[in-house]
């Protein structure tokens, strides 16, 4: 068994991939498959469906998307990373008509778990285009990451024009005030791991609230993490000039909530 790149459920050819290598109008979702199973599969399907409607005006049926994901995952080991990218065969810089159906490119690779942390995040002013969509046009995110590393940080957290913390480069942010999990209120991408954690914390009765967060609010907090498809929580010990305390129980609580989510067979 090996890793694959497939288009619409079959091996992608170089001829098919060539135009995509020079295009940038698409969206995607990233999954971590463990023992052939996935957490939050419904959230991944919802993400692909809603983003396709936003970007292309139509979406592939969920059952067809699932069949493509299954075909790719079953060609590799039981533990792997899976990237599903939806694009229009009409290409970019054009408006495809309703008769043009989106296509799905799936790539598998080694399973990933992310860095151990704790991480330091530079606070950089930035607002993503189409923030609710996980799209591929993200040159600014890598550029902001480079800027952060050049300044001695591990990564970057974004601050919008109103001074609100929103998200990090490839992460969602979550905070702990000593009693509740605090989610930042701003325009951002709602991650699938974030969705899993939120619904499981609610089921477990853990208090949660959403509020606008600025750098000035950080000294009042008892901990912070970043999360994405790799992990439900990596500790953050500094954002910009503000140090944040260790919160091992907060991190443990997020991981426990994530583990409560049933893993379904892909």
N, C-alpha and C positions, 0 to 999 in steps of 0.2 A: 504494500500500500504506500502511496506517496501523496504529495500535495499537488493541487491542480489549479488550473484557470479554465473556467467553463463559461460559455455564452449560451444562455437559454437551455441549460441542461446538458450540453455536450462540449467536448474539448474545443477551446477557442483557437483559431488559427492565427498566424502572424498577419495575414491579410486582414482579418477582422479586427485585430488589436491595433494595427497601425494608425487608423484615423483617431482612435480613442487616445492614443499617446500624445496627440497634439490638440486635444479638446479639453474643455473645463466646465461643461454644463451638465452636471449630474449630481446625484445625491446617493447616500449610502448608509448602511448600518454595520456595526462591528459586533460579532458574537464570539463568546468563548464557549466552546463545546467541551464538555467533560464526560467521559464514558458514554459518548453518543447522545448526551442530554444537554438541554439549554434551559436556563432560567429566564423568565420574562419573554418567552417567544411571542406572546400576544402583543407585547409592547413593541417588539421589533417589526412585526407585521403592520401594526398601526402606524409606526413611523414611516415605513416605506410607502404605505398607501396614501397617507396624508401629504407627504412630500411630493409624491408623483402628481397628485391632483393639483398641488400648488404650482409645480414647475412645468408640468406637461398637459394638464387639463384632463388627464385620464390615468388610471392605475391598472396594473396587472391584477388579476384575481388572486386572492390569498392562497388558494389551493395550488395554483400554478407556481407561485413564489416558493411555497413549501416544497413542492416537488423538485425545484431546482436546487434549493438548499440541501435537501436530503441526498440528491444525486452527488453533489460535490462532497458532502461530509462523509458519505459512505465509501468514497474513493481513498480516504486517508485514515490515519490512526484515530483511536477513540477520543483522544484529547487533542484539540487543535483550535486555532484561531480561524474565524471565517469572516470574510469581508464581502458584503453583497452591495453592488453598485448598480443603480438604475439610471439609464440614459436613453435618449431618443436617437434612433438611427438616422434621423434627419440632420443630426449634428447641431452645433451651436451657431449663433448669429443668424438664426432663422426661426420662424414660428411654425412649428409642425401643425398640420391640421388634425382634427379629431380622428381621422382614419389612420393616423400613424401611431402604432402601439409602442409603448416603451419596451426596452429589452433589459435583461438582467445579466450582469457579469459577476461571477462568484470566484473568489480566490481563497484558497486555504493555505495555512502556514502553521508553524510551530505554536503550541499553546503559550500564552503569555500571562504573567501575573503582576507586572508593573514593578516600580522601584520600592524599596523597603521604607524609605523616608527616615526621619522627618525631612520635609522639604521647606525651602525658603522661596517665597514668591515675590518677585518685583511687582509693584503696583503700577500698571501702565494704562494710560487712557486709550480705550479702544472700544468700538461698537461694531459687531459683526453685521454684514448684510444678511437679510433673511435669517435672523437669529434663531427662529424656531425650526429651521431646516438644517439637517446635517449634510451640507453640500460640500462639493470637492473644491470650490473656489476659495481656498483658505491660505493664500500666500501670506496674508498679514499675520496669521497665527504663528507660522514658523519664523517670520521676521521678528515678531515680538519675543518669541522664545530666544532667538539669538541675542536680541538686545538685553534680555534678562540675564543670560549667562555671561555676557560681556561685563555686566555690572556686578557679577559675583553671586547671582542667585541661581537656583535650580530651574526655575520656570517662571511664568508670568501669570498674574491675576489681572483681570480687566476691570477698569473703572469707567463708567459711562460719563457722559457730559454733565450729568447732574451729581457726579461724585459718588455714585452708588457702585458697590462691588456687585458684579454679575456672575462671572464664571472665570475659569482659567483656560489655557490654550486648548487642551483636549480633556478638560475635567469640569465637573460641577463642584461647587463649593458647598460645604455644610459646616455649621458652627454649633457650639454647645454653650449655653449660658449657665450651666450648673443644674438646671431643672428640665429644660426643653431642648430639642433639636431645632435650630433656627436655620431656615432656608432664605437666601437673599431674594428680595423682590426687585426685579429688573428684567429687561428683555434679554432672554437667553435661550439656549437649547436645553430642553428638559431631557436629561439622559435616561436611558432605559434602566440603568442601575439605580439612579435616583428614584425612578418610578417604583421599582421593586422595593427599595428600602422604605419609601414613604408609605406604601400600602401595608407592608408588614409591620412597621412601627405602629401604624394606626390599629392594626389587628391586635398587637401586643399591648396596646394601651399606653404607649410612650408618648408624652406630650410633644407636639410639634407646633411651630408657628412660622409664619412668613412675615418678614419685615425688611424695610430698606436698611441696608448696612453700608456705612462709610468707614473710612480709615479711622475716624475719630471714635467710632463705636467699638473698635477692636479691643481696647484695653479693658472693657467691661466683660469680655467673654472668658470662658473657661476652657476653650479648646477649639480647634478647627481641623478639617480634613479636606482632601480632594478625593473624588471618586469618578470612575468611568467603567467601561466594560471589563477592564482588568481586575478591578477591586472595588469593594464598597467603602473603603476608607484607608487613606494613607495620611499619617499625621502631618500637619503643617505647623512649624514652630516660629515662622515669621512671615508677615505680609508687609512689604515696604519696610518702613523703619520700625514697625510695631512688633515686638516679640509676643508670642502666644504660649501659654502654659501647656505642658504635657497633659494629655487627657486619655490615659490608657483605657479607662472604663467606657468612655464615649466611643472610642474606636472599636472596642470589643462589642459594644451594644449594636453598632452598625453592622459589624460582621455577623453577629448572631441573627439580626433581622434578615439579612440577605440569605443566610442559610435556611431560614424558615420558608423561603420561597420554593415551592416544588419545582424540581428539575424535570422537564418533560422530554420524552424521546423525540429526537429530530428525525 
